[in-house]
Amino acid sequence: MHVKYFKENMIEKANLNDVIALYVLVNSAYRGESSKQGWTTEADLLDGIRVDKERLTEIIQKPGSMILKYSDEQNKITACVHLEKKSDKLYLGMLTVSPMLQGKGIGKELLNAAEEEAKKLSCKAIFMTVITERTELIAWYERQGYVNTEIKKPFPAGDPRFGLPKKFLEFVVLEKNLVTH
């Protein structure tokens, strides 16, 4: 029997008042020493930041785009995910869980919330890009029903807003079909 650990009402759309908290959360989970406490760190692959405050503001304000945030009982944002409608699919990015809370099911809850949003938006699939070297993360997404399409995309190596690669990096596209036959 599966007991739901998290309450649905703790996941909601982020707004501009959340930008600073999101900035701290995302960068602490992906880069630097704090990120090494969790299993989703990119610190060995990239230096610099994962996202800046301006980009978070753009994501929140852009039509068809949103950040879902997960807040704890003290209203502290401890996880988030970026969603953006692209044609008949939903792009999922920046899935972030505080390094100290990883492995407790919060990421799965955010994926479920993303699927609900995709269905509300009449999307046929959810897709994302993951750095090809992140084999553990790709395997985790595959266990959640995502398929490795083998389609590769370049990493924006010339843009420090996404981080400074320590070596050549590229993305692979993962996708989950939401249409039931």
Secondary structure, DSSP 8 states (H G I E B T S, - for coil): -----S-GGGEEE--GGGHHHHHHHHHHHHSHHHHTTSS---TTTEES-S--HHHHHHHHHSTTEEEEEEE-TT--EEEEEEEEEETTEEEEEEEEE-GGGTTSSHHHHHHHHHHHHHHHTT-SEEEEEEETT-HHHHHHHHHTT-EEEEEEEE--TT-GGG-EESS--EEEEEEEE----
